[in-house]
Structures are given as structure tokens and as C-alpha cells.
């Protein structure tokens, strides 16, 4: 990939700037404050857009949108014309105060018509790395030459990038797995496993309470069964007493014997009185019938005695029946009260059972929910183990694959160090791009070296990384005042290395020092 030309409009300190770029090494020598670093940010913005972090009150050098927005307002941006895979394009972007105000347009320079060959994710599609990976590899600022670890860079080195250049398979896989792991086991007990476990513990507390309620309910149901049984017994006794009272009443009403005895007794008394009167009259008034009069008088006395006996017997019979009737009535009343009391107790127990059913949950439903959560928890823990094991295997595989690209990266790193004239320093690089050098048989971090040597080592590492990342179509590499710390001898060595590197890709060398400008290259227009 090669940049052909660019136009910048109100982008930070750059206003109406046009330039064309050549193949190989291009140098841009301008004074301090002209906007060389802004020019580098512009190129990044054309390919990746502007990040829009959360606005803050303090100055943030990484908040490009906030720091580059014109103070008088309005959009800012421009275009870059570039060539890749034999075709030439123009990408035009303008930016506003918010991301929604941004615009993107891609034009095919051969037809001057809109192109759909790439989307607004242009940088990722062209270079196969994200914006941060671009900053840690292709863009080399003067204040940070070291290689930064970035998943998109690592994955591209591992060759795990998808063919369309958009998706990072390893990074996406790890992200999906980590997201799944966090969902299952978040810190602070907020993961699904902990949530389910906490919910299950709560259900177990509720189950214990529900079992207490179940026990109380069972006791009340036993009492209810006894109450129902007692009520049925009382009902039977009540019905029997009512039946006996009814039969007694019907027997004494329908018999009629008691009234007949009264009539008979009264008639006999009348008869006895009549016999006494006739007999007395005969004895007193009719001497001829004296004997008969006495007989009649005796018969009348006997009849009176019989009548009196009949009336006495009837009286005591009535009194006895009345007593029996009263006893039967009392018994019926008692049995009715017992039945009503038993019915009331039955209703009371039913209400208590209904209240317990409302107060306490169904233990069986709680058991089923606890069993479900237990099974889900077992499955989630099994899934978590599988995820963690998969992540371990992916990490192991990545480390194994690291050896594949590290051999190539180390070889190129050593070659660039040799071109820079410091091959004898014994520098080495690990799989996390940490650089160290050997002294007295021990490895020391690169920070132990002088700033000049350190810059050459880091620049060599950057060149090696770019060669490893982009074997075929390399992007335009930006060097922003990267040689300020070098003395003249080291500068010449570093420049020779840079010129050699620029034979395989386009390089834009930004500097404010004319003595640090390659003599054989022309400055951009």
C-alpha cells in the first residue's frame, strides 16, 4: 500500500495543506509547532477515523476529536489518495464534535465514482490490525518507539486473521470465551454461578420454612380428620335423638289412650255417684229394697274407687311421659349443640389450613426449583471448567505458534541491528516483544542502555515487526522525529537502516532538524 497524495482542511494546526508523496523514503522537514505530529494523526484518522472517548474536563492527548476540533466550530478533515493491489482510491473523511457527525467516502480514482471495495473500517481491512495495533507498529512517534502488545498485532503475526481482514479469529474467540466466563463467574459474586447459588441458598431457607408450614398443616389436617369424624358421630347421635323424640311424640299423640282413661274415670265417678245416690235413696226411703240399696251403694263405692285408681294411674302416666318427653328434648338439644360445635371446629380448622397454605409455599415446587438450579449450577461449573481449559489450550497454542513467527521476527531484528552497526550488543526479544541485551553473561532490560542506543534498538524492532506483519503489501510507515537522541554517527547508521527499510515500503520521515534529513530524498510538497 502506498499513499499518493493528501489534502488537509482545518485539522488542528493544519489548514489547507496539500502534499504528494513518492515511493520509498519521504522526508517532511518543518519547524516546531507546524503540525508534524498532527499530520501523522491525520493519516491515522483517514484510515481509522477518530476515537471519541468520554469527554473530560482535563486535557487528554489521546482525545483526538476534542483536541483537533476547530475552536470556531465546523467540520475538519480532508482526503488521502492511496494505491493498493494495483488500484487507486481516495478516502475522504470529515469529522464533527460527535461521532454521528462524521462522514466517510471512498472514491475509485480510475472512474471517480464511489467505491464499495472497502468500508469505513478501512484501516483494519487494509492492514489487518486495529487502530491501537497501527499506533504500536506502523506509526512510530519520537516519544515511544517501543513495540506495544496488542491482540490484533499478535494475531496477525500468528496468521489467525480471517480472509476478509475484518475479524480477528483468535481475539474474537478469546473475547467470546472470556465474556462467557465472566457471565458465569464475575468478580464480586455477580456471575451466573454465584447468582444461582445465592438463589438456591435462599430457596433452601424458604424450603425449611415451607417444611415447617407443611408439618403444621399436616397436624391441622389430622385435627380436621378427627373433627370431621367427631362431627359425623354427633350428627348420627343427633339424628337418633331426633328420631326417638319424633317416635315418642307420634306414639303418644296417635295412641289416644290417655284421654280415654280420663273419660272412663270421669264416667265411672259419675256412675259411682249415681249408684251411691240410688242405693242411699233405697236404704232410706224404700225399706223393701234396703238390701238392694246397700248392694248398690257398695257397688257405687267400688266403682268410685276404680275410677279414682284410673285417674291416679293416668296422672302419674302423664307425668312420666312428660318427663320422658323433656329428657328426649334435652337430649336432642344437647346433640344438636354437639353437632354445631363439631361443625364449627371443622370450619375453623379448614380456615386455619387455608391460612397456612397461603402463608407457606409449596415445598414440592421449591424442591423442583432447587433441583433445577443445582442441575444448572453443575452444568455451568462444567461449562466454566471447559471454557477455562479451552482458554488455557488457546494460550498454549498461541505460545506454540509464537515460536513460528518469533524466529522470523528475531532474524529480521538481528539483521536491522547489524545494518545499524550495533549487532554486537547481544539484544534479544521474547514473545511479548520485551527486549533485553546480554552483559557479563546476564540479560538486562533495554532501559539499562543509553537513550540513543535504546532508540536504535526499538526502531530496529519496529522495522522487524513491520516486515513480519506485512510480508507482501506493506502500509506507509510514519517516523515522527525518532532520531533526536542520536549522535551523528548513530544517526548515519540509523538512517542507513531506514533507507534500507524504505526499499520495501513507503516511509514518511517527519523532522524539525534539517541536518537530520536524508540528502537524497526530496521533501514533500
C-alpha positions in Angstrom: 0.0 0.0 0.0 1.3 3.4 -0.9 0.0 7.0 -0.2 -0.1 9.1 -3.3 -1.3 12.5 -2.0 -3.3 14.1 0.7 -5.3 17.2 1.5 -5.9 18.5 5.0 -8.6 21.0 5.9 -8.7 22.7 9.4 -7.2 19.7 11.1 -5.7 21.0 14.3 -2.9 23.4 13.3 -3.0 22.3 9.6 -5.2 24.4 7.3 -5.5 23.9 3.6 -2.4 21.6 3.3 -1.7 19.6 0.2 1.2 17.3 -0.5 2.2 14.4 -2.8 4.4 11.6 -1.7 6.9 9.4 -3.5 7.8 5.8 -3.2 10.4 4.8 -0.7 11.6 7.4 1.8 9.8 10.8 2.1 11.1 13.5 4.5 9.0 16.3 5.8 11.2 18.9 7.5 9.2 21.7 9.2 9.6 23.9 12.3 8.3 23.1 15.7 4.6 23.8 16.0 3.9 23.4 12.3 1.9 20.2 12.9 4.1 17.2 12.0 2.5 15.0 14.7 -0.9 16.3 13.7 -0.1 15.3 10.2 0.6 11.7 11.5 -2.7 11.8 13.4 -4.4 12.9 10.2 -3.2 9.9 8.3 -4.3 7.6 11.1 -7.7 9.3 11.1 -8.2 8.9 7.4 -7.8 5.1 7.7 -9.3 4.5 11.2 -11.4 7.5 12.0 -11.3 9.4 15.3 -11.8 7.7 18.6 -14.4 9.5 20.7 -13.6 8.9 24.4 -15.8 10.1 27.1 -15.3 13.9 27.4 -13.3 15.1 30.3 -12.5 18.4 31.8 -8.8 17.9 31.7 -6.6 17.8 28.6 -6.2 14.3 27.2 -3.7 13.9 24.4 -5.4 10.8 23.2 -8.7 12.6 22.8 -8.1 13.5 19.1 -11.6 14.7 18.5 -11.6 17.2 21.4 -8.1 18.4 20.8 -8.5 18.8 17.0 -11.9 20.3 16.7 -11.5 23.9 15.4 -12.2 26.5 18.1 -14.5 28.4 15.8 -16.5 25.1 15.2 -17.3 23.3 12.0 -16.1 20.1 10.4 -12.5 19.2 9.9 -10.8 16.5 7.9 -9.6 16.0 4.3 -8.7 13.2 2.0 -5.9 10.7 1.2 -5.2 9.2 -2.1 -3.6 5.8 -2.0 -2.8 2.8 -4.1 -3.2 -0.9 -3.1 -3.2 -4.1 -5.2 -3.0 -2.1 -8.4 -6.0 0.2 -7.8 -6.0 3.8 -6.7 -8.6 5.3 -4.3 -9.4 8.4 -2.5 -10.7 8.2 1.1 -12.4 11.4 2.3 -13.4 11.9 5.9 -14.7 14.9 7.7 -15.3 15.0 11.5 -17.6 16.9 13.8 -17.9 17.3 17.5 -19.6 13.9 17.8 -19.1 10.7 16.0 -22.5 10.8 14.4 -21.4 14.0 12.6 -18.5 12.1 10.9 -18.6 11.4 7.2 -16.8 8.7 5.1 -16.5 8.5 1.3 -14.3 6.1 -0.8 -13.8 7.0 -4.5 -12.2 4.9 -7.2 -9.7 7.3 -8.9 -9.9 5.4 -12.2 -13.6 6.1 -12.6 -14.1 8.9 -10.0 -17.1 7.1 -8.8 -17.9 5.9 -5.3 -16.3 2.5 -4.4 -17.6 -0.2 -2.2 -14.3 -2.1 -2.1 -13.8 -1.0 1.5 -15.9 0.3 4.3 -15.4 2.9 7.0 -13.3 0.3 8.8 -10.7 1.0 6.1 -7.6 0.6 8.2 -8.5 -2.8 9.6 -9.5 -4.0 6.2 -6.2 -2.8 4.6 -3.7 -3.6 7.3 -5.4 -6.4 9.2 -4.8 -4.6 12.6 -6.9 -2.3 14.7 -6.1 1.4 15.4 -4.1 0.6 18.5 -2.1 -2.0 16.7 -1.5 0.6 13.9 -0.1 3.0 16.5 2.1 0.3 18.1 3.6 -0.8 14.8 3.2 1.4 11.7 3.2 4.8 13.4 6.5 5.4 15.3 6.4 8.5 17.4 9.6 10.1 18.9 8.4 9.6 22.5 7.6 5.9 22.3 9.5 3.7 19.8 8.9 0.5 21.8 6.6 -2.2 20.5 3.4 -2.5 22.4 1.5 -5.7 22.9 -1.8 -5.8 21.0 -4.1 -8.7 20.3 -4.6 -7.7 16.7 -0.9 -7.4 16.1 -0.2 -10.7 17.8 -3.0 -12.5 15.9 -1.9 -11.1 12.6 1.6 -12.4 13.3 0.1 -15.8 14.2 -1.7 -15.9 10.8 -5.1 -16.3 12.5 -6.7 -13.3 10.9 -9.8 -14.1 8.8 -9.5 -13.8 5.0 -11.7 -10.6 4.8 -9.2 -8.8 7.0 -12.0 -7.6 9.3 -12.2 -10.1 12.1 -9.5 -11.4 14.4 -10.4 -15.1 14.9 -8.1 -15.6 17.9 -9.1 -12.3 19.6 -12.8 -12.9 18.9 -12.6 -16.5 20.2 -10.9 -15.3 23.4 -13.3 -12.5 23.8 -16.3 -14.8 23.4 -14.8 -17.2 25.9 -13.9 -14.5 28.3 -17.4 -13.0 28.0 -18.9 -16.4 28.6 -16.6 -17.0 31.6 -17.4 -13.5 33.1 -21.1 -14.2 32.7 -20.6 -17.5 34.6 -18.1 -16.2 37.2 -17.9 -12.5 37.6 -15.9 -10.9 40.3 -17.8 -9.9 43.4 -20.2 -12.9 43.2 -22.1 -11.4 40.3 -21.7 -14.2 37.9 -24.5 -16.6 36.9 -23.0 -19.5 39.0 -22.9 -17.3 42.1 -26.3 -15.8 41.4 -27.8 -19.2 41.0 -26.0 -20.5 44.1 -27.3 -17.5 46.1 -30.8 -18.0 44.8 -30.6 -21.7 45.6 -29.5 -20.9 49.2 -32.4 -18.5 49.5 -34.7 -21.2 48.2 -33.3 -23.7 50.8 -34.2 -21.2 53.6 -37.6 -20.9 52.1 -37.9 -24.7 51.9 -37.1 -25.1 55.5 -39.8 -22.6 56.4 -42.2 -24.3 54.0 -41.5 -27.7 55.6 -42.3 -26.2 59.0 -45.5 -25.0 57.4 -46.1 -28.4 55.9 -45.7 -30.0 59.3 -48.2 -27.6 60.9 -50.6 -28.2 58.0 -50.3 -31.9 58.5 -51.1 -31.6 62.2 -54.1 -29.4 61.4 -55.3 -31.9 58.7 -55.1 -34.7 61.3 -57.1 -32.5 63.7 -59.5 -31.8 60.9 -59.9 -35.5 60.2 -60.7 -36.1 63.9 -63.1 -33.1 63.8 -64.9 -34.5 60.8 -65.2 -37.9 62.4 -66.5 -36.3 65.6 -69.0 -34.2 63.6 -70.3 -37.3 61.8 -70.7 -39.1 65.2 -72.5 -36.1 66.6 -74.7 -35.9 63.5 -75.6 -39.6 63.9 -76.4 -39.1 67.6 -78.4 -36.0 66.9 -80.4 -37.8 64.2 -81.0 -40.7 66.6 -82.2 -38.4 69.4 -84.5 -36.6 66.9 -85.8 -39.8 65.7 -86.6 -41.1 69.2 -88.3 -37.8 70.1 -90.4 -37.9 66.9 -91.4 -41.5 67.6 -92.3 -40.8 71.2 -94.4 -37.8 70.2 -96.2 -39.7 67.4 -96.8 -42.7 69.8 -98.4 -40.5 72.5 -100.4 -38.4 70.1 -101.7 -41.2 67.9 -102.4 -43.6 70.7 -105.2 -41.6 72.3 -105.3 -43.9 75.4 -104.6 -41.3 77.9 -107.7 -39.3 77.0 -109.9 -42.4 77.1 -108.7 -43.2 80.6 -109.7 -39.7 81.7 -113.2 -40.1 80.2 -113.6 -43.5 81.6 -112.5 -42.3 85.1 -114.9 -39.4 84.9 -117.8 -41.6 83.8 -117.1 -44.2 86.5 -117.1 -41.4 89.1 -120.4 -40.2 87.8 -121.7 -43.7 87.7 -120.4 -44.3 91.3 -122.1 -41.2 92.5 -125.3 -42.2 90.7 -125.1 -45.7 92.4 -124.5 -44.1 95.8 -127.5 -41.8 95.3 -129.8 -44.7 94.2 -128.5 -47.0 96.9 -128.9 -44.4 99.6 -132.3 -43.5 98.4 -133.4 -47.2 98.5 -131.9 -47.7 102.0 -133.6 -44.6 103.4 -136.8 -44.3 101.5 -137.5 -47.9 100.4 -137.1 -50.4 103.2 -138.2 -53.2 101.0 -135.2 -52.5 98.9 -132.9 -51.9 101.8 -130.7 -54.8 100.9 -130.5 -53.9 97.3 -129.8 -50.3 98.3 -126.8 -51.3 100.3 -125.6 -53.5 97.5 -125.9 -50.6 95.0 -124.2 -48.3 97.5 -121.3 -50.8 97.8 -121.1 -51.2 94.1 -121.0 -47.4 93.7 -118.2 -47.2 96.2 -116.2 -49.8 94.4 -116.8 -48.0 91.1 -115.7 -44.8 92.6 -112.6 -46.5 93.9 -111.9 -47.9 90.4 -112.4 -44.5 88.9 -110.1 -42.9 91.4 -107.4 -45.5 90.7 -107.8 -45.0 86.9 -107.4 -41.2 87.4 -104.4 -41.6 89.7 -102.7 -44.0 87.3 -103.4 -41.7 84.3 -102.0 -38.7 86.3 -98.7 -40.5 87.1 -98.5 -41.9 83.5 -98.9 -38.4 82.1 -96.2 -37.1 84.4 -93.8 -39.9 83.5 -94.4 -39.3 79.7 -93.9 -35.6 80.2 -90.6 -36.3 82.0 -89.6 -38.7 79.2 -90.5 -36.1 76.6 -88.5 -33.4 78.4 -85.5 -35.7 78.7 -85.8 -36.5 75.0 -86.0 -32.8 74.1 -82.9 -32.1 76.3 -81.0 -34.9 74.6 -81.9 -33.6 71.2 -80.8 -30.1 72.1 -77.6 -31.4 73.6 -76.8 -33.5 70.4 -77.6 -30.5 68.2 -75.2 -28.3 70.2 -72.5 -31.0 70.0 -73.0 -31.2 66.2 -72.9 -27.5 65.8 -69.7 -27.3 67.9 -68.1 -30.1 65.8 -69.2 -28.3 62.6 -67.7 -25.0 63.9 -64.5 -26.7 64.8 -64.3 -28.3 61.3 -64.8 -24.9 59.6 -62.3 -23.3 62.0 -59.7 -26.0 61.1 -60.4 -25.5 57.4 -59.8 -21.8 57.7 -56.5 -22.4 59.6 -55.4 -24.8 56.9 -56.2 -22.3 54.2 -54.3 -19.7 56.1 -51.3 -22.0 56.4 -51.5 -22.8 52.7 -51.4 -19.0 51.9 -48.6 -18.3 54.4 -46.3 -21.1 53.4 -45.0 -22.1 50.0 -45.4 -25.5 48.3 -42.3 -27.5 49.4 -42.5 -29.7 46.3 -42.3 -26.7 43.9 -39.4 -25.3 45.9 -37.6 -28.7 45.7 -38.1 -28.8 42.0 -36.7 -25.2 41.6 -33.7 -26.1 43.9 -33.1 -29.3 41.9 -33.2 -27.2 38.6 -30.8 -24.6 40.0 -28.5 -27.4 41.3 -28.5 -29.1 37.9 -28.0 -25.7 36.1 -25.1 -24.9 38.5 -23.5 -28.3 37.9 -23.8 -27.7 34.2 -22.5 -24.1 34.5 -19.5 -25.3 36.5 -18.8 -27.9 34.0 -19.1 -25.3 31.2 -16.8 -22.9 33.2 -14.2 -25.7 33.5 -14.4 -26.3 29.8 -14.1 -22.6 29.0 -11.1 -22.2 31.3 -9.5 -25.3 29.8 -10.2 -24.0 26.3 -8.6 -20.7 27.1 -5.5 -22.5 28.5 -5.3 -24.6 25.4 -5.7 -21.5 23.2 -2.9 -19.8 25.2 -0.7 -22.8 24.9 -1.4 -23.0 21.2 -0.6 -19.3 20.8 2.6 -19.7 22.7 3.5 -22.6 20.5 2.7 -20.6 17.4 4.7 -17.7 18.7 7.8 -19.7 18.1 6.9 -19.8 14.4 6.8 -16.0 13.9 9.4 -15.2 16.6 12.1 -17.0 14.6 11.3 -14.8 11.6 11.0 -11.7 13.8 14.2 -12.3 15.6 16.0 -12.9 12.4 14.9 -9.6 10.9 15.6 -7.8 14.2 19.1 -9.1 14.2 19.5 -8.0 10.5 18.4 -4.5 11.2 20.7 -4.2 14.3 23.5 -5.2 12.1 22.6 -2.6 9.5 22.5 0.0 12.3 26.0 -1.1 13.4 25.1 -2.4 16.8 24.9 -6.2 16.1 27.4 -7.0 18.8 25.1 -5.7 21.7 23.6 -9.2 22.0 20.0 -7.9 22.0 17.1 -10.4 22.1 13.3 -10.3 22.1 10.8 -12.5 23.8 7.3 -13.4 22.6 5.8 -10.4 24.4 8.2 -8.1 22.4 10.3 -7.4 25.6 13.8 -6.5 24.5 16.9 -7.3 26.6 20.6 -7.4 26.0 23.4 -9.5 27.4 26.1 -8.1 29.6 28.6 -10.3 31.6 26.6 -13.4 30.9 23.3 -12.0 32.2 20.3 -10.4 30.4 19.4 -6.8 31.2 16.4 -4.8 30.1 16.8 -2.4 27.2 16.1 0.5 29.6 19.6 0.0 31.0 21.0 1.2 27.7 21.5 4.9 26.8 18.6 6.7 25.2 20.3 6.7 21.8 21.1 3.0 21.7 17.7 2.3 23.1 16.0 4.2 20.3 18.0 2.4 17.6 17.2 -1.0 19.2 13.5 -0.1 19.4 13.4 1.3 15.9 15.1 -1.9 14.6 12.5 -3.9 16.5 9.7 -1.8 14.9 11.1 -2.4 11.4 11.4 -6.1 12.1 7.8 -6.2 13.4 6.5 -4.4 10.3 8.4 -6.8 8.0 6.9 -9.7 9.9 3.4 -8.3 9.9 3.3 -7.3 6.3 5.2 -9.7 4.1 3.6 -8.5 0.9 1.6 -5.2 0.7 3.2 -3.0 3.5 1.5 0.1 4.7 3.0 3.6 4.7 5.2 3.8 7.8 5.5 7.1 9.7 8.6 8.1 11.6 7.9 11.2 13.8 11.2 12.7 15.0 12.5 9.3 16.0 16.3 10.2 15.8 16.5 13.2 18.0 18.5 11.3 20.7 21.2 10.0 18.3 24.6 11.4 17.8 25.9 12.0 14.3 27.5 8.5 14.0 24.4 6.8 15.3 22.2 9.0 13.1 24.0 7.9 10.0 23.8 4.3 11.0 20.1 4.6 11.8 19.4 6.5 8.5 21.2 3.8 6.5 19.0 1.2 8.2 15.9 3.4 7.5 16.8 3.8 3.8 17.3 0.1 3.5 13.9 -0.5 5.1 12.3 2.1 2.8 13.3 0.0 -0.2 10.4 -2.4 0.6 7.8 0.1 1.7 6.9 3.8 1.7 8.2 5.8 4.7 7.3 9.3 5.8 10.1 10.7 7.9 9.0 13.8 10.0 11.7 16.0 11.4 12.3 19.6 12.5 16.0 19.4 12.0 17.4 20.0 8.5 20.6 18.2 9.5 18.7 15.1 10.2 17.1 15.0 6.7 18.1 12.3 4.2 20.0 14.2 1.5 19.0 12.0 -1.4 15.2 12.4 -0.8 13.1 15.4 -1.5 10.8 17.0 1.0 7.1 16.5 0.4 5.4 19.4 -1.4 
